Amino acid sequence: MAAPSPTARPTPGGLALENGFSSKITLGSDPDIEFFEKSVQPPGVDGGDEIDTSTMHNTAWRTKAPGALKELTDTEVTAAYDSAVYTNIIAAVNRKDTITVTFPNGDTIAFFGYLKTFEPQEMEEGEHPEAELTIVATNSDTGTGGEEAPVITEA
């Protein structure tokens, strides 16, 4: 096999998001839960650690291979909240659910997951009370337990 050769980078298709406003998170089982998004970090995609394929036959370079499985990374949200949210948060934490992230252009990514944490921040005079939320993607169908990829829908 020949050595790698460079590939030119063409102009990408599509349109880059211009502004993070307005991004939202929806918990399928409680879409109007009493928190108000201030910042949303959508899930990323992680291919896992590389596999070292080096052997005693390598002469100068370690060789590696990609893993086979991917995962969605955690979704992080900073939100204002109504203190009445506690009743619904207690019900939502660790509940298998369908999570939807809505992007500013109306596109969505929906995935199976659960609300892992709701952590209010310190409250002080003159500051807007906020909470940090962490959502974990399970990619496991809430009904069947089967593996399910996220669904991306363009507006």
C-alpha positions in Angstrom: 0.0 0.0 0.0 1.2 3.5 -0.8 2.0 6.2 1.7 -0.9 8.6 2.5 -1.4 11.6 0.2 -3.0 14.9 1.2 -6.6 15.6 0.5 -7.8 19.2 -0.2 -10.5 20.5 2.1 -13.4 21.9 0.0 -15.9 24.4 1.4 -18.4 22.5 3.5 -22.0 22.3 2.6 -24.7 23.5 4.9 -24.8 26.6 7.1 -22.9 27.1 10.3 -24.9 28.0 13.3 -24.5 31.7 14.0 -25.8 32.1 17.5 -26.5 29.7 20.4 -29.8 31.4 21.1 -32.3 29.7 21.5 -31.3 26.2 22.5 -33.6 24.0 24.5 -33.7 20.6 26.2 -36.9 18.5 26.4 -37.5 15.6 28.7 -40.1 13.5 26.9 -41.9 12.5 30.0 -42.1 16.1 31.4 -41.7 18.5 28.5 -42.7 21.6 30.6 -40.6 20.9 33.7 -39.9 24.1 35.6 -36.4 25.0 34.5 -35.4 27.7 32.0 -32.3 27.0 29.9 -29.5 29.6 30.0 -26.9 27.5 28.3 -27.0 24.1 26.6 -24.1 21.9 25.6 -25.4 19.3 23.2 -24.1 15.8 23.3 -20.8 15.0 21.4 -19.7 11.8 19.9 -16.8 9.8 21.3 -15.3 6.8 19.6 -13.5 5.5 22.7 -9.9 4.8 23.2 -7.6 3.7 20.4 -6.4 0.1 20.2 -2.6 -0.3 20.2 -1.8 -2.6 17.3 2.0 -2.3 17.6 3.9 -5.6 17.4 7.6 -6.6 17.6 7.5 -6.2 13.8 7.1 -2.4 14.0 10.4 -0.6 13.3 9.8 3.1 14.0 6.2 3.9 14.7 3.5 2.7 17.0 0.4 1.7 15.1 -3.2 2.1 16.3 -6.7 1.2 15.2 -10.0 2.9 16.1 -12.5 1.2 18.4 -15.7 -0.3 17.0 -18.4 1.5 19.2 -19.3 5.1 19.7 -21.1 6.9 22.5 -22.9 10.2 23.0 -21.2 12.3 25.6 -23.1 13.9 28.4 -25.3 16.9 27.8 -24.8 19.8 30.2 -27.3 22.5 30.9 -27.2 25.6 33.0 -30.7 26.8 33.9 -32.7 29.1 36.0 -35.5 27.3 37.9 -38.7 27.6 39.8 -38.2 26.1 43.3 -41.3 24.1 42.7 -39.2 22.0 40.2 -38.0 19.7 43.0 -41.1 17.6 42.9 -40.7 17.0 39.2 -36.9 16.7 39.4 -37.1 14.0 42.0 -39.4 12.1 39.6 -37.1 12.8 36.6 -33.7 11.9 38.0 -32.6 8.4 36.8 -35.9 7.9 34.9 -35.3 6.4 31.4 -36.6 9.0 28.9 -36.4 10.4 25.4 -34.3 13.5 25.5 -34.5 16.1 22.7 -32.0 18.9 22.1 -33.4 21.7 19.9 -30.8 23.8 18.1 -31.3 27.5 17.3 -32.1 26.7 13.6 -34.9 24.3 14.7 -32.9 21.1 14.0 -33.2 18.4 16.7 -31.3 15.5 18.1 -33.4 13.0 20.0 -31.9 10.2 22.0 -32.7 7.8 24.8 -31.1 8.9 28.1 -31.8 10.1 31.6 -31.4 13.1 33.8 -28.5 12.2 36.1 -28.0 15.4 38.2 -29.8 18.6 39.1 -27.4 20.7 41.2 -28.5 24.1 42.3 -25.7 26.6 42.5 -25.0 28.9 45.5 -27.7 31.6 45.8 -26.7 35.1 46.7 -28.1 38.6 46.6 -28.0 40.2 43.3 -27.5 37.0 41.3 -29.9 35.0 39.3 -30.2 31.5 40.9 -29.1 28.7 38.6 -28.7 25.0 38.5 -26.4 22.7 36.6 -28.1 19.6 34.9 -26.3 16.6 33.5 -28.1 14.3 31.0 -26.6 10.9 30.1 -27.3 9.3 26.8 -28.0 5.6 27.1 -28.7 4.7 23.5 -30.9 2.0 25.0 -34.6 1.9 24.0 -36.7 2.6 27.1 -39.2 -0.1 26.1 -37.1 -2.9 24.7 -33.6 -2.2 26.0 -32.3 -2.6 22.4 -29.5 -0.4 21.1 -30.8 2.7 19.3 -28.9 5.5 17.6 -29.8 9.1 18.1 -32.3 10.6 15.6 -31.2 13.9 13.9 -34.0 15.8 12.3 -33.3 18.9 10.1 -35.9 21.7 10.4 
